Amino acid sequence: MVINKKIAIIGLGYVGLPLAVEFGKKYKTVGYDLNQERIAELNLGLDNTGEITKRHLQSAIKLSLTSNIKDIRDCNIYVI
């Protein structure tokens, strides 16, 4: 039986964002953070923590970013 992995990374700070980017290179991944402004900046390729460059963020082609809790409902792996 093949299980489709969909990973939710909860909290996109100094640890969560780099983790989400790395998982998002290989697996369908949703990065979740309560801060809507942070999500908007990240979607523009801007990381105010300085942990991730725009190019690195864009390399995570299977990563989506959200502040809507409903977007992580169908994930089957959760990382906090």
All heavy atoms as a GROMACS GRO file, in nm:
protein
  626
    1MET      N    1   0.084  -0.118   0.000
    1MET     CA    2   0.000   0.000   0.000
    1MET      C    3   0.089   0.125   0.000
    1MET      O    4   0.177   0.139   0.083
    1MET     CB    5  -0.089  -0.003   0.123
    1MET     CG    6  -0.169   0.122   0.142
    1MET     SD    7  -0.256   0.117   0.300
    1MET     CE    8  -0.416   0.163   0.244
    2VAL      N    9   0.065   0.215  -0.093
    2VAL     CA   10   0.141   0.339  -0.102
    2VAL      C   11   0.061   0.449  -0.034
    2VAL      O   12  -0.056   0.471  -0.064
    2VAL     CB   13   0.168   0.376  -0.249
    2VAL    CG1   14   0.237   0.509  -0.258
    2VAL    CG2   15   0.248   0.268  -0.318
    3ILE      N   16   0.124   0.517   0.058
    3ILE     CA   17   0.060   0.628   0.128
    3ILE      C   18   0.112   0.757   0.069
    3ILE      O   19   0.233   0.779   0.063
    3ILE     CB   20   0.090   0.623   0.279
    3ILE    CG1   21   0.032   0.496   0.340
    3ILE    CG2   22   0.033   0.745   0.348
    3ILE    CD1   23   0.068   0.476   0.485
    4ASN      N   24   0.022   0.843   0.026
    4ASN     CA   25   0.063   0.974  -0.022
    4ASN      C   26   0.093   1.061   0.098
    4ASN      O   27   0.008   1.084   0.182
    4ASN     CB   28  -0.048   1.037  -0.106
    4ASN     CG   29  -0.063   0.968  -0.238
    4ASN    OD1   30   0.033   0.918  -0.293
    4ASN    ND2   31  -0.184   0.965  -0.289
    5LYS      N   32   0.216   1.109   0.104
    5LYS     CA   33   0.257   1.193   0.215
    5LYS      C   34   0.219   1.337   0.188
    5LYS      O   35   0.246   1.390   0.080
    5LYS     CB   36   0.408   1.184   0.236
    5LYS     CG   37   0.455   1.049   0.281
    5LYS     CD   38   0.608   1.050   0.295
    5LYS     CE   39   0.658   0.917   0.340
    5LYS     NZ   40   0.680   0.823   0.230
    6LYS      N   41   0.157   1.400   0.284
    6LYS     CA   42   0.132   1.543   0.280
    6LYS      C   43   0.167   1.595   0.419
    6LYS      O   44   0.102   1.562   0.517
    6LYS     CB   45  -0.012   1.577   0.243
    6LYS     CG   46  -0.031   1.727   0.224
    6LYS     CD   47  -0.167   1.760   0.165
    6LYS     CE   48  -0.180   1.910   0.144
    6LYS     NZ   49  -0.315   1.945   0.101
    7ILE      N   50   0.272   1.673   0.424
    7ILE     CA   51   0.331   1.716   0.550
    7ILE      C   52   0.286   1.857   0.585
    7ILE      O   53   0.287   1.946   0.499
    7ILE     CB   54   0.484   1.712   0.539
    7ILE    CG1   55   0.531   1.572   0.501
    7ILE    CG2   56   0.550   1.760   0.668
    7ILE    CD1   57   0.675   1.564   0.456
    8ALA      N   58   0.250   1.877   0.711
    8ALA     CA   59   0.219   2.010   0.762
    8ALA      C   60   0.330   2.051   0.857
    8ALA      O   61   0.362   1.978   0.951
    8ALA     CB   62   0.086   2.011   0.836
    9ILE      N   63   0.391   2.165   0.831
    9ILE     CA   64   0.490   2.223   0.922
    9ILE      C   65   0.420   2.339   0.991
    9ILE      O   66   0.379   2.436   0.926
    9ILE     CB   67   0.616   2.273   0.848
    9ILE    CG1   68   0.677   2.163   0.762
    9ILE    CG2   69   0.715   2.332   0.947
    9ILE    CD1   70   0.734   2.046   0.838
   10ILE      N   71   0.404   2.329   1.121
   10ILE     CA   72   0.329   2.429   1.197
   10ILE      C   73   0.428   2.522   1.266
   10ILE      O   74   0.506   2.480   1.350
   10ILE     CB   75   0.236   2.360   1.297
   10ILE    CG1   76   0.138   2.270   1.220
   10ILE    CG2   77   0.161   2.464   1.382
   10ILE    CD1   78   0.055   2.179   1.305
   11GLY      N   79   0.423   2.649   1.227
   11GLY     CA   80   0.514   2.750   1.278
   11GLY      C   81   0.630   2.769   1.183
   11GLY      O   82   0.708   2.677   1.160
   12LEU      N   83   0.641   2.886   1.124
   12LEU     CA   84   0.742   2.911   1.021
   12LEU      C   85   0.845   3.012   1.069
   12LEU      O   86   0.869   3.116   1.007
   12LEU     CB   87   0.674   2.958   0.891
   12LEU     CG   88   0.580   2.855   0.830
   12LEU    CD1   89   0.508   2.914   0.709
   12LEU    CD2   90   0.653   2.727   0.794
   13GLY      N   91   0.908   2.980   1.180
   13GLY     CA   92   1.013   3.064   1.236
   13GLY      C   93   1.150   3.014   1.195
   13GLY      O   94   1.168   2.958   1.087
   14TYR      N   95   1.247   3.031   1.284
   14TYR     CA   96   1.386   2.996   1.257
   14TYR      C   97   1.407   2.848   1.227
   14TYR      O   98   1.497   2.811   1.153
   14TYR     CB   99   1.475   3.035   1.375
   14TYR     CG  100   1.491   3.183   1.392
   14TYR    CD1  101   1.419   3.252   1.488
   14TYR    CD2  102   1.578   3.255   1.311
   14TYR    CE1  103   1.432   3.389   1.502
   14TYR    CE2  104   1.592   3.392   1.325
   14TYR     CZ  105   1.519   3.458   1.421
   14TYR     OH  106   1.532   3.593   1.434
   15VAL      N  107   1.324   2.763   1.285
   15VAL     CA  108   1.336   2.619   1.263
   15VAL      C  109   1.234   2.570   1.160
   15VAL      O  110   1.267   2.498   1.067
   15VAL     CB  111   1.319   2.541   1.395
   15VAL    CG1  112   1.318   2.391   1.370
   15VAL    CG2  113   1.428   2.578   1.493
   16GLY      N  114   1.111   2.613   1.175
   16GLY     CA  115   1.002   2.564   1.090
   16GLY      C  116   1.017   2.597   0.943
   16GLY      O  117   0.992   2.513   0.856
   17LEU      N  118   1.059   2.719   0.912
   17LEU     CA  119   1.069   2.758   0.771
   17LEU      C  120   1.176   2.678   0.696
   17LEU      O  121   1.146   2.622   0.590
   17LEU     CB  122   1.094   2.908   0.757
   17LEU     CG  123   1.105   2.957   0.613
   17LEU    CD1  124   0.978   2.928   0.534
   17LEU    CD2  125   1.138   3.105   0.609
   18PRO      N  126   1.299   2.668   0.747
   18PRO     CA  127   1.397   2.586   0.675
   18PRO      C  128   1.352   2.440   0.661
   18PRO      O  129   1.376   2.377   0.558
   18PRO     CB  130   1.524   2.596   0.761
   18PRO     CG  131   1.509   2.724   0.836
   18PRO     CD  132   1.361   2.738   0.862
   19LEU      N  133   1.286   2.389   0.763
   19LEU     CA  134   1.235   2.251   0.758
   19LEU      C  135   1.129   2.238   0.649
   19LEU      O  136   1.132   2.144   0.569
   19LEU     CB  137   1.178   2.214   0.894
   19LEU     CG  138   1.147   2.068   0.919
   19LEU    CD1  139   1.272   1.983   0.907
   19LEU    CD2  140   1.088   2.053   1.058
   20ALA      N  141   1.036   2.333   0.643
   20ALA     CA  142   0.931   2.332   0.542
   20ALA      C  143   0.991   2.338   0.401
   20ALA      O  144   0.946   2.267   0.310
   20ALA     CB  145   0.834   2.447   0.564
   21VAL      N  146   1.091   2.422   0.384
   21VAL     CA  147   1.155   2.436   0.253
   21VAL      C  148   1.220   2.303   0.211
   21VAL      O  149   1.203   2.258   0.097
   21VAL     CB  150   1.257   2.551   0.252
   21VAL    CG1  151   1.345   2.548   0.128
   21VAL    CG2  152   1.184   2.685   0.263
   22GLU      N  153   1.292   2.240   0.301
   22GLU     CA  154   1.359   2.114   0.266
   22GLU      C  155   1.259   2.003   0.235
   22GLU      O  156   1.274   1.932   0.136
   22GLU     CB  157   1.454   2.071   0.378
   22GLU     CG  158   1.577   2.159   0.388
   22GLU     CD  159   1.654   2.174   0.257
   22GLU    OE1  160   1.680   2.072   0.190
   22GLU    OE2  161   1.688   2.288   0.221
   23PHE      N  162   1.155   1.989   0.317
   23PHE     CA  163   1.051   1.890   0.287
   23PHE      C  164   0.980   1.924   0.157
   23PHE      O  165   0.946   1.836   0.079
   23PHE     CB  166   0.949   1.880   0.400
   23PHE     CG  167   0.990   1.793   0.514
   23PHE    CD1  168   0.998   1.845   0.642
   23PHE    CD2  169   1.018   1.659   0.496
   23PHE    CE1  170   1.035   1.765   0.750
   23PHE    CE2  171   1.056   1.578   0.602
   23PHE     CZ  172   1.064   1.632   0.730
   24GLY      N  173   0.957   2.052   0.132
   24GLY     CA  174   0.885   2.098   0.014
   24GLY      C  175   0.959   2.076  -0.117
   24GLY      O  176   0.902   2.091  -0.224
   25LYS      N  177   1.085   2.040  -0.109
   25LYS     CA  178   1.160   2.007  -0.230
   25LYS      C  179   1.124   1.868  -0.280
   25LYS      O  180   1.135   1.839  -0.399
   25LYS     CB  181   1.310   2.015  -0.203
   25LYS     CG  182   1.359   2.156  -0.181
   25LYS     CD  183   1.507   2.156  -0.150
   25LYS     CE  184   1.557   2.298  -0.127
   25LYS     NZ  185   1.700   2.298  -0.094
   26LYS      N  186   1.080   1.780  -0.189
   26LYS     CA  187   1.056   1.641  -0.226
   26LYS      C  188   0.912   1.595  -0.205
   26LYS      O  189   0.863   1.511  -0.278
   26LYS     CB  190   1.150   1.552  -0.144
   26LYS     CG  191   1.148   1.408  -0.185
   26LYS     CD  192   1.259   1.329  -0.122
   26LYS     CE  193   1.252   1.185  -0.171
   26LYS     NZ  194   1.358   1.104  -0.116
   27TYR      N  195   0.846   1.649  -0.101
   27TYR     CA  196   0.711   1.604  -0.065
   27TYR      C  197   0.613   1.720  -0.067
   27TYR      O  198   0.651   1.835  -0.042
   27TYR     CB  199   0.711   1.546   0.078
   27TYR     CG  200   0.807   1.433   0.098
   27TYR    CD1  201   0.926   1.453   0.166
   27TYR    CD2  202   0.779   1.306   0.048
   27TYR    CE1  203   1.016   1.348   0.185
   27TYR    CE2  204   0.869   1.201   0.066
   27TYR     CZ  205   0.986   1.223   0.135
   27TYR     OH  206   1.075   1.121   0.153
   28LYS      N  207   0.488   1.688  -0.093
   28LYS     CA  208   0.383   1.788  -0.084
   28LYS      C  209   0.379   1.836   0.061
   28LYS      O  210   0.359   1.757   0.154
   28LYS     CB  211   0.249   1.731  -0.127
   28LYS     CG  212   0.143   1.835  -0.144
   28LYS     CD  213   0.023   1.782  -0.218
   28LYS     CE  214  -0.072   1.898  -0.240
   28LYS     NZ  215  -0.187   1.858  -0.315
   29THR      N  216   0.402   1.964   0.082
   29THR     CA  217   0.418   2.021   0.216
   29THR      C  218   0.338   2.150   0.227
   29THR      O  219   0.335   2.230   0.134
   29THR     CB  220   0.567   2.050   0.244
   29THR    OG1  221   0.642   1.930   0.226
   29THR    CG2  222   0.589   2.103   0.384
   30VAL      N  223   0.276   2.169   0.343
   30VAL     CA  224   0.206   2.293   0.373
   30VAL      C  225   0.273   2.357   0.494
   30VAL      O  226   0.281   2.294   0.600
   30VAL     CB  227   0.056   2.268   0.402
   30VAL    CG1  228  -0.015   2.400   0.432
   30VAL    CG2  229  -0.011   2.195   0.287
   31GLY      N  230   0.322   2.477   0.476
   31GLY     CA  231   0.378   2.553   0.587
   31GLY      C  232   0.268   2.640   0.644
   31GLY      O  233   0.207   2.719   0.572
   32TYR      N  234   0.242   2.626   0.774
   32TYR     CA  235   0.134   2.699   0.839
   32TYR      C  236   0.189   2.791   0.947
   32TYR      O  237   0.274   2.750   1.027
   32TYR     CB  238   0.034   2.601   0.902
   32TYR     CG  239  -0.067   2.668   0.991
   32TYR    CD1  240  -0.177   2.734   0.935
   32TYR    CD2  241  -0.053   2.670   1.128
   32TYR    CE1  242  -0.269   2.798   1.016
   32TYR    CE2  243  -0.144   2.734   1.210
   32TYR     CZ  244  -0.252   2.798   1.153
   32TYR     OH  245  -0.342   2.863   1.233
   33ASP      N  246   0.140   2.913   0.949
   33ASP     CA  247   0.173   3.008   1.054
   33ASP      C  248   0.052   3.097   1.077
   33ASP      O  249  -0.018   3.133   0.980
   33ASP     CB  250   0.294   3.093   1.014
   33ASP     CG  251   0.361   3.158   1.133
   33ASP    OD1  252   0.304   3.253   1.190
   33ASP    OD2  253   0.470   3.112   1.171
   34LEU      N  254   0.027   3.132   1.202
   34LEU     CA  255  -0.087   3.219   1.236
   34LEU      C  256  -0.073   3.359   1.178
   34LEU      O  257  -0.172   3.425   1.148
   34LEU     CB  258  -0.100   3.233   1.388
   34LEU     CG  259  -0.151   3.115   1.466
   34LEU    CD1  260  -0.136   3.140   1.615
   34LEU    CD2  261  -0.296   3.088   1.431
   35ASN      N  262   0.049   3.403   1.161
   35ASN     CA  263   0.077   3.540   1.119
   35ASN      C  264   0.055   3.557   0.968
   35ASN      O  265   0.139   3.519   0.887
   35ASN     CB  266   0.221   3.575   1.158
   35ASN     CG  267   0.256   3.719   1.135
   35ASN    OD1  268   0.196   3.788   1.053
   35ASN    ND2  269   0.356   3.766   1.208
   36GLN      N  270  -0.057   3.620   0.934
   36GLN     CA  271  -0.092   3.639   0.792
   36GLN      C  272   0.010   3.726   0.720
   36GLN      O  273   0.038   3.705   0.602
   36GLN     CB  274  -0.232   3.702   0.780
   36GLN     CG  275  -0.342   3.611   0.829
   36GLN     CD  276  -0.478   3.680   0.826
   36GLN    OE1  277  -0.490   3.798   0.795
   36GLN    NE2  278  -0.581   3.605   0.860
   37GLU      N  279   0.063   3.824   0.791
   37GLU     CA  280   0.163   3.913   0.731
   37GLU      C  281   0.291   3.835   0.695
   37GLU      O  282   0.350   3.856   0.590
   37GLU     CB  283   0.196   4.024   0.831
   37GLU     CG  284   0.258   4.146   0.769
   37GLU     CD  285   0.268   4.259   0.870
   37GLU    OE1  286   0.164   4.304   0.921
   37GLU    OE2  287   0.382   4.302   0.896
   38ARG      N  288   0.329   3.744   0.783
   38ARG     CA  289   0.447   3.660   0.758
   38ARG      C  290   0.425   3.574   0.634
   38ARG      O  291   0.514   3.563   0.548
   38ARG     CB  292   0.474   3.570   0.879
   38ARG     CG  293   0.582   3.467   0.858
   38ARG     CD  294   0.706   3.502   0.934
   38ARG     NE  295   0.804   3.392   0.933
   38ARG     CZ  296   0.918   3.399   0.867
   38ARG    NH1  297   0.951   3.507   0.801
   38ARG    NH2  298   1.002   3.299   0.870
   39ILE      N  299   0.308   3.515   0.622
   39ILE     CA  300   0.276   3.431   0.505
   39ILE      C  301   0.281   3.515   0.378
   39ILE      O  302   0.337   3.473   0.276
   39ILE     CB  303   0.140   3.362   0.522
   39ILE    CG1  304   0.141   3.266   0.641
   39ILE    CG2  305   0.098   3.291   0.394
   39ILE    CD1  306   0.242   3.153   0.631
   40ALA      N  307   0.224   3.635   0.383
   40ALA     CA  308   0.224   3.723   0.266
   40ALA      C  309   0.368   3.757   0.224
   40ALA      O  310   0.400   3.754   0.105
   40ALA     CB  311   0.146   3.851   0.295
   41GLU      N  312   0.455   3.788   0.321
   41GLU     CA  313   0.594   3.818   0.290
   41GLU      C  314   0.665   3.696   0.231
   41GLU      O  315   0.738   3.708   0.133
   41GLU     CB  316   0.668   3.863   0.416
   41GLU     CG  317   0.627   4.001   0.463
   41GLU     CD  318   0.692   4.040   0.596
   41GLU    OE1  319   0.761   3.955   0.659
   41GLU    OE2  320   0.672   4.155   0.638
   42LEU      N  321   0.644   3.579   0.292
   42LEU     CA  322   0.708   3.458   0.242
   42LEU      C  323   0.661   3.426   0.100
   42LEU      O  324   0.741   3.380   0.017
   42LEU     CB  325   0.681   3.340   0.335
   42LEU     CG  326   0.751   3.347   0.471
   42LEU    CD1  327   0.700   3.235   0.562
   42LEU    CD2  328   0.901   3.340   0.455
   43ASN      N  329   0.535   3.448   0.072
   43ASN     CA  330   0.484   3.423  -0.063
   43ASN      C  331   0.546   3.518  -0.165
   43ASN      O  332   0.548   3.486  -0.284
   43ASN     CB  333   0.331   3.431  -0.066
   43ASN     CG  334   0.267   3.303  -0.016
   43ASN    OD1  335   0.318   3.194  -0.039
   43ASN    ND2  336   0.155   3.316   0.053
   44LEU      N  337   0.599   3.630  -0.118
   44LEU     CA  338   0.674   3.722  -0.205
   44LEU      C  339   0.822   3.687  -0.211
   44LEU      O  340   0.899   3.751  -0.281
   44LEU     CB  341   0.657   3.866  -0.156
   44LEU     CG  342   0.518   3.926  -0.166
   44LEU    CD1  343   0.513   4.062  -0.098
   44LEU    CD2  344   0.476   3.937  -0.312
   45GLY      N  345   0.862   3.587  -0.132
   45GLY     CA  346   1.001   3.546  -0.130
   45GLY      C  347   1.086   3.619  -0.027
   45GLY      O  348   1.208   3.613  -0.031
   46LEU      N  349   1.021   3.687   0.067
   46LEU     CA  350   1.092   3.765   0.168
   46LEU      C  351   1.087   3.694   0.303
   46LEU      O  352   0.979   3.667   0.355
   46LEU     CB  353   1.029   3.904   0.182
   46LEU     CG  354   1.016   3.985   0.054
   46LEU    CD1  355   0.934   4.110   0.080
   46LEU    CD2  356   1.154   4.021   0.000
   47ASP      N  357   1.202   3.665   0.360
   47ASP     CA  358   1.211   3.606   0.492
   47ASP      C  359   1.279   3.705   0.585
   47ASP      O  360   1.400   3.724   0.577
   47ASP     CB  361   1.287   3.474   0.488
   47ASP     CG  362   1.313   3.418   0.627
   47ASP    OD1  363   1.235   3.449   0.720
   47ASP    OD2  364   1.411   3.344   0.644
   48ASN      N  365   1.204   3.767   0.674
   48ASN     CA  366   1.261   3.870   0.762
   48ASN      C  367   1.351   3.812   0.870
   48ASN      O  368   1.420   3.886   0.939
   48ASN     CB  369   1.152   3.957   0.823
   48ASN     CG  370   1.055   3.881   0.910
   48ASN    OD1  371   1.083   3.770   0.953
   48ASN    ND2  372   0.938   3.939   0.936
   49THR      N  373   1.356   3.680   0.887
   49THR     CA  374   1.449   3.619   0.982
   49THR      C  375   1.587   3.601   0.920
   49THR      O  376   1.684   3.577   0.991
   49THR     CB  377   1.400   3.481   1.032
   49THR    OG1  378   1.404   3.387   0.926
   49THR    CG2  379   1.260   3.489   1.091
   50GLY      N  380   1.596   3.608   0.789
   50GLY     CA  381   1.723   3.592   0.721
   50GLY      C  382   1.770   3.448   0.710
   50GLY      O  383   1.883   3.422   0.669
   51GLU      N  384   1.684   3.353   0.742
   51GLU     CA  385   1.721   3.212   0.737
   51GLU      C  386   1.720   3.156   0.595
   51GLU      O  387   1.798   3.067   0.563
   51GLU     CB  388   1.625   3.128   0.823
   51GLU     CG  389   1.635   3.153   0.971
   51GLU     CD  390   1.769   3.110   1.028
   51GLU    OE1  391   1.811   2.996   1.004
   51GLU    OE2  392   1.831   3.193   1.097
   52ILE      N  393   1.630   3.206   0.512
   52ILE     CA  394   1.608   3.149   0.380
   52ILE      C  395   1.613   3.260   0.274
   52ILE      O  396   1.552   3.364   0.289
   52ILE     CB  397   1.469   3.080   0.374
   52ILE    CG1  398   1.460   2.965   0.473
   52ILE    CG2  399   1.435   3.032   0.233
   52ILE    CD1  400   1.550   2.849   0.443
   53THR      N  401   1.683   3.233   0.165
   53THR     CA  402   1.686   3.328   0.054
   53THR      C  403   1.564   3.306  -0.036
   53THR      O  404   1.500   3.201  -0.031
   53THR     CB  405   1.813   3.310  -0.031
   53THR    OG1  406   1.809   3.181  -0.092
   53THR    CG2  407   1.938   3.326   0.052
   54LYS      N  408   1.537   3.404  -0.118
   54LYS     CA  409   1.424   3.392  -0.212
   54LYS      C  410   1.446   3.272  -0.304
   54LYS      O  411   1.353   3.195  -0.329
   54LYS     CB  412   1.411   3.521  -0.293
   54LYS     CG  413   1.292   3.522  -0.384
   54LYS     CD  414   1.275   3.657  -0.452
   54LYS     CE  415   1.148   3.659  -0.535
   54LYS     NZ  416   1.121   3.793  -0.589
   55ARG      N  417   1.565   3.254  -0.352
   55ARG     CA  418   1.596   3.142  -0.443
   55ARG      C  419   1.572   3.007  -0.373
   55ARG      O  420   1.516   2.915  -0.431
   55ARG     CB  421   1.740   3.150  -0.492
   55ARG     CG  422   1.775   3.036  -0.586
   55ARG     CD  423   1.917   3.040  -0.630
   55ARG     NE  424   1.936   3.153  -0.721
   55ARG     CZ  425   2.054   3.200  -0.755
   55ARG    NH1  426   2.163   3.146  -0.707
   55ARG    NH2  427   2.064   3.301  -0.837
   56HIS      N  428   1.616   2.997  -0.248
   56HIS     CA  429   1.599   2.875  -0.171
   56HIS      C  430   1.450   2.847  -0.150
   56HIS      O  431   1.403   2.734  -0.164
   56HIS     CB  432   1.672   2.887  -0.038
   56HIS     CG  433   1.696   2.758   0.031
   56HIS    ND1  434   1.743   2.751   0.158
   56HIS    CD2  435   1.680   2.628  -0.007
   56HIS    CE1  436   1.753   2.625   0.196
   56HIS    NE2  437   1.716   2.550   0.097
   57LEU      N  438   1.375   2.951  -0.116
   57LEU     CA  439   1.230   2.938  -0.096
   57LEU      C  440   1.162   2.892  -0.225
   57LEU      O  441   1.077   2.804  -0.224
   57LEU     CB  442   1.173   3.070  -0.048
   57LEU     CG  443   1.032   3.073   0.005
   57LEU    CD1  444   1.012   2.974   0.119
   57LEU    CD2  445   0.996   3.212   0.054
   58GLN      N  446   1.202   2.948  -0.336
   58GLN     CA  447   1.142   2.912  -0.465
   58GLN      C  448   1.180   2.771  -0.509
   58GLN      O  449   1.109   2.711  -0.590
   58GLN     CB  450   1.182   3.013  -0.572
   58GLN     CG  451   1.119   3.148  -0.551
   58GLN     CD  452   1.174   3.254  -0.645
   58GLN    OE1  453   1.286   3.243  -0.695
   58GLN    NE2  454   1.096   3.358  -0.667
   59SER      N  455   1.288   2.717  -0.456
   59SER     CA  456   1.330   2.582  -0.494
   59SER      C  457   1.239   2.474  -0.434
   59SER      O  458   1.243   2.359  -0.477
   59SER     CB  459   1.474   2.557  -0.451
   59SER     OG  460   1.486   2.545  -0.311
   60ALA      N  461   1.159   2.512  -0.336
   60ALA     CA  462   1.068   2.417  -0.270
   60ALA      C  463   0.937   2.415  -0.351
   60ALA      O  464   0.835   2.471  -0.310
   60ALA     CB  465   1.043   2.456  -0.126
   61ILE      N  466   0.939   2.347  -0.464
   61ILE     CA  467   0.828   2.353  -0.559
   61ILE      C  468   0.702   2.282  -0.510
   61ILE      O  469   0.594   2.304  -0.563
   61ILE     CB  470   0.870   2.298  -0.697
   61ILE    CG1  471   0.918   2.154  -0.685
   61ILE    CG2  472   0.977   2.387  -0.758
   61ILE    CD1  473   0.946   2.086  -0.818
   62LYS      N  474   0.714   2.198  -0.407
   62LYS     CA  475   0.596   2.128  -0.354
   62LYS      C  476   0.548   2.190  -0.224
   62LYS      O  477   0.467   2.131  -0.153
   62LYS     CB  478   0.629   1.980  -0.334
   62LYS     CG  479   0.660   1.908  -0.463
   62LYS     CD  480   0.686   1.762  -0.442
   62LYS     CE  481   0.712   1.695  -0.575
   62LYS     NZ  482   0.725   1.550  -0.560
   63LEU      N  483   0.594   2.310  -0.194
   63LEU     CA  484   0.558   2.380  -0.070
   63LEU      C  485   0.453   2.486  -0.096
   63LEU      O  486   0.466   2.567  -0.188
   63LEU     CB  487   0.682   2.445  -0.010
   63LEU     CG  488   0.660   2.535   0.113
   63LEU    CD1  489   0.608   2.454   0.231
   63LEU    CD2  490   0.790   2.607   0.148
   64SER      N  491   0.348   2.485  -0.014
   64SER     CA  492   0.252   2.595  -0.014
   64SER      C  493   0.251   2.653   0.127
   64SER      O  494   0.277   2.583   0.225
   64SER     CB  495   0.113   2.548  -0.056
   64SER     OG  496   0.062   2.452   0.035
   65LEU      N  497   0.222   2.781   0.137
   65LEU     CA  498   0.224   2.851   0.265
   65LEU      C  499   0.086   2.908   0.295
   65LEU      O  500   0.021   2.961   0.205
   65LEU     CB  501   0.328   2.963   0.261
   65LEU     CG  502   0.470   2.919   0.225
   65LEU    CD1  503   0.557   3.039   0.197
   65LEU    CD2  504   0.528   2.834   0.336
   66THR      N  505   0.045   2.899   0.421
   66THR     CA  506  -0.090   2.942   0.456
   66THR      C  507  -0.100   2.988   0.601
   66THR      O  508  -0.020   2.946   0.685
   66THR     CB  509  -0.191   2.829   0.431
   66THR    OG1  510  -0.323   2.879   0.450
   66THR    CG2  511  -0.168   2.711   0.524
   67SER      N  512  -0.199   3.069   0.628
   67SER     CA  513  -0.235   3.104   0.765
   67SER      C  514  -0.377   3.054   0.796
   67SER      O  515  -0.434   3.087   0.899
   67SER     CB  516  -0.226   3.255   0.788
   67SER     OG  517  -0.314   3.323   0.700
   68ASN      N  518  -0.432   2.975   0.705
   68ASN     CA  519  -0.566   2.919   0.722
   68ASN      C  520  -0.555   2.776   0.773
   68ASN      O  521  -0.508   2.687   0.702
   68ASN     CB  522  -0.641   2.923   0.589
   68ASN     CG  523  -0.785   2.880   0.600
   68ASN    OD1  524  -0.825   2.815   0.696
   68ASN    ND2  525  -0.864   2.915   0.500
   69ILE      N  526  -0.601   2.753   0.895
   69ILE     CA  527  -0.590   2.621   0.959
   69ILE      C  528  -0.658   2.511   0.877
   69ILE      O  529  -0.616   2.396   0.880
   69ILE     CB  530  -0.644   2.626   1.104
   69ILE    CG1  531  -0.603   2.502   1.184
   69ILE    CG2  532  -0.794   2.642   1.106
   69ILE    CD1  533  -0.461   2.500   1.226
   70LYS      N  534  -0.759   2.547   0.801
   70LYS     CA  535  -0.831   2.448   0.721
   70LYS      C  536  -0.742   2.387   0.612
   70LYS      O  537  -0.768   2.276   0.566
   70LYS     CB  538  -0.955   2.510   0.657
   70LYS     CG  539  -1.062   2.547   0.759
   70LYS     CD  540  -1.180   2.613   0.693
   70LYS     CE  541  -1.283   2.653   0.797
   70LYS     NZ  542  -1.397   2.721   0.736
   71ASP      N  543  -0.638   2.458   0.574
   71ASP     CA  544  -0.549   2.411   0.467
   71ASP      C  545  -0.459   2.296   0.510
   71ASP      O  546  -0.394   2.233   0.426
   71ASP     CB  547  -0.463   2.526   0.415
   71ASP     CG  548  -0.545   2.630   0.342
   71ASP    OD1  549  -0.657   2.598   0.294
   71ASP    OD2  550  -0.498   2.745   0.332
   72ILE      N  551  -0.453   2.266   0.640
   72ILE     CA  552  -0.369   2.155   0.684
   72ILE      C  553  -0.451   2.035   0.730
   72ILE      O  554  -0.397   1.936   0.778
   72ILE     CB  555  -0.268   2.197   0.793
   72ILE    CG1  556  -0.337   2.243   0.921
   72ILE    CG2  557  -0.174   2.304   0.740
   72ILE    CD1  558  -0.244   2.266   1.037
   73ARG      N  559  -0.582   2.042   0.712
   73ARG     CA  560  -0.671   1.932   0.755
   73ARG      C  561  -0.640   1.800   0.689
   73ARG      O  562  -0.649   1.695   0.751
   73ARG     CB  563  -0.818   1.966   0.725
   73ARG     CG  564  -0.888   2.036   0.836
   73ARG     CD  565  -1.035   2.033   0.813
   73ARG     NE  566  -1.070   2.116   0.698
   73ARG     CZ  567  -1.187   2.171   0.680
   73ARG    NH1  568  -1.284   2.149   0.765
   73ARG    NH2  569  -1.210   2.245   0.575
   74ASP      N  570  -0.605   1.802   0.562
   74ASP     CA  571  -0.586   1.677   0.489
   74ASP      C  572  -0.441   1.628   0.491
   74ASP      O  573  -0.406   1.533   0.421
   74ASP     CB  574  -0.638   1.689   0.346
   74ASP     CG  575  -0.564   1.794   0.265
   74ASP    OD1  576  -0.500   1.882   0.324
   74ASP    OD2  577  -0.571   1.787   0.141
   75CYS      N  578  -0.357   1.690   0.572
   75CYS     CA  579  -0.220   1.641   0.587
   75CYS      C  580  -0.221   1.515   0.671
   75CYS      O  581  -0.309   1.494   0.754
   75CYS     CB  582  -0.133   1.749   0.654
   75CYS     SG  583  -0.110   1.895   0.550
   76ASN      N  584  -0.123   1.428   0.647
   76ASN     CA  585  -0.117   1.305   0.726
   76ASN      C  586   0.010   1.295   0.810
   76ASN      O  587   0.030   1.198   0.882
   76ASN     CB  588  -0.137   1.180   0.640
   76ASN     CG  589  -0.048   1.178   0.518
   76ASN    OD1  590   0.054   1.244   0.514
   76ASN    ND2  591  -0.088   1.102   0.418
   77ILE      N  592   0.094   1.397   0.803
   77ILE     CA  593   0.212   1.408   0.889
   77ILE      C  594   0.217   1.552   0.940
   77ILE      O  595   0.212   1.646   0.859
   77ILE     CB  596   0.342   1.374   0.814
   77ILE    CG1  597   0.338   1.231   0.760
   77ILE    CG2  598   0.463   1.395   0.904
   77ILE    CD1  599   0.450   1.197   0.666
   78TYR      N  600   0.227   1.569   1.071
   78TYR     CA  601   0.230   1.702   1.131
   78TYR      C  602   0.359   1.719   1.210
   78TYR      O  603   0.395   1.635   1.292
   78TYR     CB  604   0.110   1.722   1.225
   78TYR     CG  605  -0.021   1.724   1.152
   78TYR    CD1  606  -0.089   1.606   1.123
   78TYR    CD2  607  -0.076   1.844   1.108
   78TYR    CE1  608  -0.209   1.608   1.054
   78TYR    CE2  609  -0.197   1.845   1.039
   78TYR     CZ  610  -0.262   1.727   1.012
   78TYR     OH  611  -0.380   1.729   0.944
   79VAL      N  612   0.428   1.831   1.185
   79VAL     CA  613   0.552   1.863   1.255
   79VAL      C  614   0.532   1.997   1.323
   79VAL      O  615   0.499   2.097   1.257
   79VAL     CB  616   0.672   1.870   1.158
   79VAL    CG1  617   0.800   1.903   1.233
   79VAL    CG2  618   0.686   1.739   1.081
   80ILE      N  619   0.552   1.997   1.454
   80ILE     CA  620   0.532   2.122   1.530
   80ILE      C  621   0.667   2.170   1.584
   80ILE      O  622   0.744   2.094   1.634
   80ILE     CB  623   0.436   2.098   1.649
   80ILE    CG1  624   0.303   2.052   1.593
   80ILE    CG2  625   0.420   2.223   1.732
   80ILE    CD1  626   0.203   2.009   1.697
   0.00000   0.00000   0.00000
